Amino acid sequence: MINKQKKICFVVTLPVTFKAFVCPQAEVLVQNGWDVTFVCAEDPFFSADIPKGVRYIPVRMKRGIDFFTVLGSILSLFRLFKREKFDIVQFSTPNAAFYASTASMLARVPVRIYAQWGIRYVGFRGPTRFLFKFLERWCCWCSTIIQPDSLSNLEYSIQEGLYHRDKARVNWNGSACGVNLERFDIRQKNNWRIEYRKMIGLESHHLVIGFVGSIRRDKGCNELIAACRYFFSAMPEARLLLIGDKHFYDTIDQELRDWAASSAQVIHIPPNNEIPQYVSCMDIFSLPSYREGFGLVIVEAEAMGVPVVVSDVPGPVDAIRHGETGLIVPVKNYEALATALQTLLQDHAKREAFGSAAAAFARDNFEQNEFLRRVLNDKISLLSEANPVSCHV
C-alpha cells in the first residue's frame, strides 16, 4: 500500500471527454481512497455531472492554436501541479495533452501518463501533418508512460518513431474505459428493438445500417453515405440510421448531403443518452473512419449482438475479428464498403452468426469492470515503479 492518499489529476480539453471516457475510472479510484481532480475548459454545468468525491478545476483551454492561450494554459497548469503535488497527472486529447505534458514535466510530477486516444496527425498532409506530428512526439517525450487505447496504434506509433516500445503499454485489450454491459444489456435488445423501431418509423422488415458519432468526413461518413446510395435503390427495404451531431456536416460532400436529405431511406437522430436502445434497432453497425484511437462504439455495438463493418485503420482493427464478428474494408473505399454492407444485409444467417460471436467477443475482452480493475492495478504499479522507497504493492 501507499503511505499517503494518492492524488491523481486528469486533464482533457472539453468536459464531454470526461463524460464519455473518464468518469467510470474516476469513480473506481475514489472508491479505493484516491484523491481525484478533473481539469478541463470551463463549463458552468459540468460540476453537476462529475462523480461524487471528484474535484473539478476549470482552466482556460480551447481547440485550435493560439500563442497566448497556449502559454496561459501551460502556466496555469504548471502552477496547479506545483501547488497540488499530484502523484499522477493523466492527459489526453490534442490540446490538453500538449499543455499538460509540458506543464507536468516542468513541475516534475512523478508519473505523467499520456492516454493516447488516437493520433491526430494521421489524417493530415503537408505542413499541418509535420506540425501535429511534432506536437505528438513532444507529448510522448514529456510523458513517463504512454498508454495507447489499442495495440495497433501502439505499433503504429513505434513505427512512426514517436516513442520506444519500453515506454508504452496498452491496458488489457485496449479501449479508453471498456464497455458497460449493464448499460449495453443484450437481454433487453428485443424489447428495445421493437419499441425504438416503432418510435422512428421502422418496420420489422427493414434492414438497418447504423452509425453512431459525429457525422463528418474523417469518420468516413462520405464513404458510408456514398456506399448506401450506391445500392439502396436495389434494396428498398434498406435503411441508414445516423445517430450523432452535425457540427461538421459541411465536411460531407454537398451531393451526398442532398441525397441523404431527400431519401426516405436515411434517418438522422441527434445525439442522445439512449444509444443502446438505438443500436438495438440496427442489423449492421459501421464505422468506416479514417483514424481512431480505438473506436469504443464498435465494441458497444458488438456487445448488443450487432455485426460490424469497419475500415482497416489502427484502432478499429483491434475492436473486431474479421470474418467472425464483422468485416474489415479498405479505408476511403466506398465500393468495398458497399459490397460488405450489401453482402451482410442479404445474408441473415451470417448476420446472426457474426452477432452472436460479437457479443461474446465484447464480453470476454472489453467488459468494463474487469478493465477498470486492471487500470487501478496499473496505476498502483506505476506509482510503485516511480517511487519504490515509499510505495510497495
N, C-alpha and C positions, 0 to 999 in steps of 0.2 A: 504493500500500500504506500501511498504518498503521504508524507507527514502533514502537509497543509492542504487546504482546499484548493483544488486545481482550477485554474482560471483560463478560460478559452474565449476568444473573440472571433466571430465570423464576420467577414466583410464582403458585401456584394454591392453592385451599383444601385439596383432597384429592389424595393420590397417584394415584388412579385416572385423573385427568385427564392427568397426565404420561404414564402408560402408553398411554392412548388416542390422544393428540394431539401430545405434545411430544417424546417420545424420538427419533423419526426426525430431527427438526430438530436436536436436541442432538448426535446422532452426526455429522451433516454439519459442524456448527460445530467440534466437537472435531477432526475430521479436517483442518479448514482452519486449525488453530492457535489457536482461541478458547479462552479460559478460561470454562467453563460451570458455573453453580451452579443447583441446584434448591432452592426453598424452598416448604414446604407444612406442613400439620399433621403431627405426629409419627406415624410408623408404624414399629415395630421391624423389619418385614420388607421395607420399601421399598428399603433400600440394596442388596439383592441383585438388584433389578430395573432399576436405572438403568444407562445406557450407561457403558462404560469411559471413565474420564477425567472424568466429571461428578461434582461435589461436591454432597452433599446436606446442607442445614442445616434442621433442623426448627424451626418457630416455632409457638407456640400459636395455632391458628385453629380455628374451628368454625362450622357453619351456624347461622343464626338471628342475632338481635340481642341482645347483652348488653353494657351500657355499659362495664363494667370489662374484659371480654375485648377489646372494640374498642380501647380506649385502650392496653391492654397489647400487643396485636398491632401497632398502629401504632408504638408506642415501640420495640419490639424490631426492627421492620423499619427504622426510621429509624437506629438505632444500627448495624445491619448495613450499610446503604447508605453511611453516613458512613465506616465503618471500611474497607470493601472498595473504595470508589471505583469502582463499576461504570460502564462506558461506556453500557450499555443495561440497563434493567430492563423486562421484559415481564410483564404481568399479565393474568389472565383469571379467570373465574367470579366471581359477585357479591361475596362477602365478601372474597376475596383482592384483587380489583380495587379495592375501596374502601380497604382497608388500605394496599396497595402504592402506589396512585396518590397517596394523601395523603403517605405517608412518603417516596416518591421525589421528589415535588415539594418537600417541605421540605428534603430532603437535596441538592437541586439536581443530581440525576442528569441528564446532558446529553440522553439520549434515553429517553423514557418512553413505551413502546408499550402501548396498551390493545388487546389482542386481543379484540375484541367478538364473542364466540362466542355470540350470542343476546342478546335484550333481555328481562330478567326481568319487567318490569312489564307486558308486553303481555297477559299472562293475568290481570291483577288488575283490580279495580274499587274505587272509593271511596278512602278514606284510604290503604289499602295501595298502590294504584297511585300516588297522589301521592307517598308516601314513596319508593318504589322508583324512580320517575322522577327525583326529586330526586337520589338516590344515583347514578343512571346519568349524569345531567348533570354531577355533581361529578367522577366518574371521568374523563369526557371533558375537562372543564376542566383537570384536573391533568395530563393527558397532553400530550405534544408531538406525538403522532401516534396516530390511531385506525385500527385495521385490522379492519373487519368481515370475516366469512368468507363473505359473499355480497353481490352487487351490490344485491339487493332490500332487504336490511337497511341497507345504506348509504343508499339513497334514503329508506327509512322513517325513519331517524334524522335525516336532513336535514329532512324534512317535519315531524318532531316537535320540531325546534329543539334537538336535542342537541348539534350542532356544525355548523360551516360546511364546505362541500364541500372547501375547500382544506386542511383539517386531517385528511382521511381518504383512504385508498385501500385497494383490495382487491388482494391478491396473486393475480396471474394471473386465473383464472376463479372463484376462491373455494375454500372448504373450509379446514379447520384444518391439514391435513397431506397432502392428496392421497390417492389410492387406490393401495395397494401391489399392483401387477399380478403380482408374483411370488407373493404370498400368495393373492390372488383370481385364480387362474390358470384361465381359462376352458377351457384344454386338458384340465384334469382333471375338468371338470364331469360328463361322462357316467359316468365311473368312480365319482366321489363320489356321484352321484345314485343309482346302483344300490346301492352299499354302505350309505349312510346311510338311504335309504328302507327298506331291509330291516331295519336296526337299530331303527327306531322304528315298525315295523309298517305302513308304507305300501306299497300295491300299485302296480303300474305304471299302472293306470287311474285312480288317484286324482288329482284336480285340487287343487293345494295353494296356498292363500293364506298368505303368510308375513309375520311381523313380527319385528323384532329391536330390543330396547330395554327399558327399564324399563316394566313393564306397569302403566300408571297413567292417570289421567284426562286430564292435559294432553298426553299422547302420542296422544290420540284413540282410546284403547282401548275406551271406552264405545261410540263410534260403530262401530268395527271389529267388535266382538263383536255389537252390535245388527244391523249390516248382514248379517253371516253368519247369524245366527239368522233374519233376515227371509226368506232364500231357500234355506237349506241343506236344508230338508225337501223341496224340489222338486228338489234335486240331491244325492242320496245319495252320489255319488262325490266330493263336495267336502269339503275338509278345511281347518281353520285351524291353522297351526303358529305358536305363540307362543314366542319364544326371549328369555328375559330374567328379571330378578329380579321378585319380588312384594313388595318392601319397601313399596310404596304401593298394594297391591292393594285396600285398603279404600276407595280413591277411585273404584273401579269400582262401579256400581250393583249392589246385592245380587241383584236378579233376574237380571241378566246373569251375575254370578259363579255363581249356582246353575245356570243353563243350561249355562255352559261346563264346570262340574264334572261335570254329568250326561251331557253329549253325547259320544258316541263319535267325533264329527266334529271335536273340538277336542283338540289335543295341546300340552302345555306341556313345554319343555325349559329347564332352569335355565341361567344364564349359563355360558359356556364359551369356550375358545380355538379352537373348530372352526367358526367362523361361515361361512367359505367353503364348507365341506362341507355344512352345513345349508341354506345359501342355494341350493346346487345342487339340493336337493330341491324347491324352490318353482317354481310355474308363474307366480305373480304375487307381487310384494313390495308391501306397503302401509304407508305412514306418514302417517296422517291427523291429524297433530299440530296442536295449537293454536298453537304457537310453536316455532321452531328458529333456531339461528344459520345453519346450512346444511343439515344432515341428511346427514352423510357416509355413513351406512348406505344411502342411496338410490343413490349412485353406486357403492358397493361391490356392491350387488345388480345394477346395470346392467352392471358390469364382468363379472359372471358370466352375462350374456345373459338376465337376468330382467326382463321389463317391470314397470313400477312404477305405482302409483296413490297420489297424494299430495294433501294439502289445499292450497288456494290462499292460503298464508301466506308472508311473506318468508322466504327461505332455500330451502325445498324447491322453489319455483318456478324457482330457478336450477339445480337439480340434475336437471332433466327437460326434454325437448322435447315439449310437449303434442301428442298425435296422431302422434308419431313414436317416442318411447321409452316412452311411457306416457300416463296420463291425469291431469288435474288436476280435483279436485272441490271444491265449496264446503265450507269448514271447518264442523264440527259438524253436518253434514247426512248422517245415516246412510242415508237413502233414496237420495240421489245416489251415495253411496259404494257401496251395494248394487248399483245399476244398473251402475256402471262395472265393478265386480268380476265381476258375473254376465255382462256383455257380453263381457269378455275370456276368462272361463272357457269360454264357449260358442263362441269363435272361435279355433280352433287356428292358422289361417293368420295372423291378426292378431297373436297372441302371438309367433309365430315372427318376423314382420317387426319388431315392436317390440323383441324381444330382440336381434336382430342389430344393429339401429340403436343400441340401448342400449349394447352392448359397444363399438362404435366411438366413441360419444359419450364414454363414460368414459375410454377410452384416449387420445383426441385432446385432451381438455380438462382432465383431472384426474390424469394419471399422476404418481406421487409423486416420482420422481427429477427430473423437469422442474420440478415445483412447488418442491422444496427448492432446486434451483439458483437459481430466481428469488428465493426467500426470502433466501438467502445474499447475493445481489447487492443486494437491497433493504436489508438491514441495513448493508452496507458503504456504500451510498448515504446512508442516514440518518445514519451517523457523519460522513460527509464533509460533509453539509449542516449538522450541528450544530457541527463544528469544522473549517472549511475550511483553517485555517492549518497544523494538524498532520496532516491527513488528505487524501489525494488518491488517486483511483482510476485 
